[in-house]
Amino acid sequence: MFDDLDRIMDVMAAAFDPAWGEAWSRRQVDDALAIGNCHYRLVSPQGQPVDEGEKAAGFSLSRTGYEEEELLLLGVKPEYRRLGLGRTLLDTLRDDAASRGAQRLLLEMRKGNPAEFLYSGFGFYPIGERKDYYRLPNGERIDAITFACNICNAIATGLH
Ligand SMILES: CC(C)(COP(=O)(O)OP(=O)(O)OC[C@H]1O[C@@H](n2cnc3c(N)ncnc32)[C@H](O)[C@@H]1OP(=O)(O)O)[C@@H](O)C(=O)NCCC(=O)NCCS
């Protein structure tokens, strides 16, 4: 039987290419959730909440701040991509974050990650860059881009 941490780590192992070094360890996820200001959502292959005993197709992990919610991780298993599950997880994150008092969503992403197409289509826009912020397992450096999404705008313009 899978518990939710197992489900998150099952997606993590499949969704995050080790070449980028972006996957979190089980310990990191467990610690983040223990603090109390981090939240996760799981999605089934059909875009629904995950039933007991079922594996997830994707997950999101976010951290609540003052009137802001930062998306820390978003992953969908390769075999379930381009079916709208990433978008479903962002829709849920927006609604969850709004209910926790967030005015905007934030995220940071390595430059060149195709996830940018998903984020920009959702209403995220770039607000800053950090030169050479990420260090890859092979030692290469990659810039980070920070994105924001105004929750009111996303809802008002019907971007979901
Ligand atoms: C990014 C990720 C979560 C997207 O999940 P997904 O379920 O495939 O996304 P969706 O199906 O909801 O995509 C919705 C739209 O976003 C855009 N999009 C998503 N992935 C894209 C890609 N690789 N290239 C171009 N556009 C993309 C498209 O417009 C897509 O709509 P379409 O399929 O009708 O063209 C998934 O590719 C992933 O897990 N990547 C590896 C982990 C990662 O880098 N996560 C982000 C940083 S934490």
The ligand as an SDF file (V2000), in Angstrom:
LIG
                    3D

 48 50  0  0  0  0  0  0  0  0999 V2000
    6.4270   20.4740  -16.7340 C   0  0  0  0  0  0  0  0  0  0  0  0
    5.4850   19.2990  -16.5610 C   0  0  0  0  0  0  0  0  0  0  0  0
    5.0140   19.2280  -15.1150 C   0  0  0  0  0  0  0  0  0  0  0  0
    4.2540   19.5430  -17.4780 C   0  0  0  0  0  0  0  0  0  0  0  0
    3.2710   18.5360  -17.2010 O   0  0  0  0  0  0  0  0  0  0  0  0
    2.1540   18.1400  -18.2740 P   0  0  0  0  0  0  0  0  0  0  0  0
    1.1250   17.3410  -17.5570 O   0  0  0  0  0  0  0  0  0  0  0  0
    2.7700   17.5100  -19.4730 O   0  0  0  0  0  0  0  0  0  0  0  0
    1.5520   19.5670  -18.6930 O   0  0  0  0  0  0  0  0  0  0  0  0
    0.1310   19.8180  -19.4130 P   0  0  0  0  0  0  0  0  0  0  0  0
   -0.2760   18.6100  -20.2130 O   0  0  0  0  0  0  0  0  0  0  0  0
   -0.8420   20.3020  -18.3960 O   0  0  0  0  0  0  0  0  0  0  0  0
    0.5100   21.0140  -20.4040 O   0  0  0  0  0  0  0  0  0  0  0  0
   -0.4110   22.0760  -20.6350 C   0  0  0  0  0  0  0  0  0  0  0  0
    0.1710   22.9670  -21.7130 C   0  0  0  0  0  0  0  0  0  0  0  0
    1.4660   23.4720  -21.3040 O   0  0  0  0  0  0  0  0  0  0  0  0
    2.3350   23.5210  -22.4550 C   0  0  0  0  0  0  0  0  0  0  0  0
    3.4080   22.5400  -22.2830 N   0  0  0  0  0  0  0  0  0  0  0  0
    3.5410   21.6000  -21.3160 C   0  0  0  0  0  0  0  0  0  0  0  0
    4.6850   20.9020  -21.4920 N   0  0  0  0  0  0  0  0  0  0  0  0
    5.2940   21.4060  -22.5780 C   0  0  0  0  0  0  0  0  0  0  0  0
    6.5090   21.1040  -23.2640 C   0  0  0  0  0  0  0  0  0  0  0  0
    7.3490   20.1390  -22.8300 N   0  0  0  0  0  0  0  0  0  0  0  0
    6.8160   21.8080  -24.3680 N   0  0  0  0  0  0  0  0  0  0  0  0
    5.9960   22.7790  -24.8260 C   0  0  0  0  0  0  0  0  0  0  0  0
    4.8180   23.1290  -24.2170 N   0  0  0  0  0  0  0  0  0  0  0  0
    4.4860   22.4430  -23.0990 C   0  0  0  0  0  0  0  0  0  0  0  0
    1.4630   23.1750  -23.6560 C   0  0  0  0  0  0  0  0  0  0  0  0
    0.8810   24.3820  -24.1250 O   0  0  0  0  0  0  0  0  0  0  0  0
    0.4170   22.2720  -23.0260 C   0  0  0  0  0  0  0  0  0  0  0  0
   -0.7850   22.2230  -23.7550 O   0  0  0  0  0  0  0  0  0  0  0  0
   -0.8980   21.2320  -25.0470 P   0  0  0  0  0  0  0  0  0  0  0  0
   -0.3920   19.8780  -24.6090 O   0  0  0  0  0  0  0  0  0  0  0  0
   -2.3640   21.2470  -25.3630 O   0  0  0  0  0  0  0  0  0  0  0  0
   -0.0270   21.8340  -26.1310 O   0  0  0  0  0  0  0  0  0  0  0  0
    6.1450   17.9570  -16.9890 C   0  0  0  0  0  0  0  0  0  0  0  0
    6.6820   18.1180  -18.2990 O   0  0  0  0  0  0  0  0  0  0  0  0
    7.2760   17.5230  -16.0600 C   0  0  0  0  0  0  0  0  0  0  0  0
    7.0370   16.8160  -15.0920 O   0  0  0  0  0  0  0  0  0  0  0  0
    8.5290   17.9110  -16.3800 N   0  0  0  0  0  0  0  0  0  0  0  0
    9.7130   17.4560  -15.6130 C   0  0  0  0  0  0  0  0  0  0  0  0
    9.7720   18.0980  -14.2490 C   0  0  0  0  0  0  0  0  0  0  0  0
    9.9090   19.6100  -14.3490 C   0  0  0  0  0  0  0  0  0  0  0  0
   10.7650   20.1380  -15.0440 O   0  0  0  0  0  0  0  0  0  0  0  0
    9.0370   20.3320  -13.6030 N   0  0  0  0  0  0  0  0  0  0  0  0
    9.0100   21.7740  -13.6110 C   0  0  0  0  0  0  0  0  0  0  0  0
   10.0390   22.3780  -12.7000 C   0  0  0  0  0  0  0  0  0  0  0  0
    9.7980   21.9380  -10.9940 S   0  0  0  0  0  0  0  0  0  0  0  0
  1  2  1  0
  2  3  1  0
  2  4  1  0
  2 36  1  0
  4  5  1  0
  5  6  1  0
  6  7  2  0
  6  8  1  0
  6  9  1  0
  9 10  1  0
 10 11  2  0
 10 12  1  0
 10 13  1  0
 13 14  1  0
 14 15  1  0
 15 16  1  0
 15 30  1  0
 16 17  1  0
 17 18  1  0
 17 28  1  0
 18 19  1  0
 18 27  1  0
 19 20  2  0
 20 21  1  0
 21 22  1  0
 21 27  2  0
 22 23  1  0
 22 24  2  0
 24 25  1  0
 25 26  2  0
 26 27  1  0
 28 29  1  0
 28 30  1  0
 30 31  1  0
 31 32  1  0
 32 33  2  0
 32 34  1  0
 32 35  1  0
 36 37  1  0
 36 38  1  0
 38 39  2  0
 38 40  1  0
 40 41  1  0
 41 42  1  0
 42 43  1  0
 43 44  2  0
 43 45  1  0
 45 46  1  0
 46 47  1  0
 47 48  1  0
M  END
$$$$
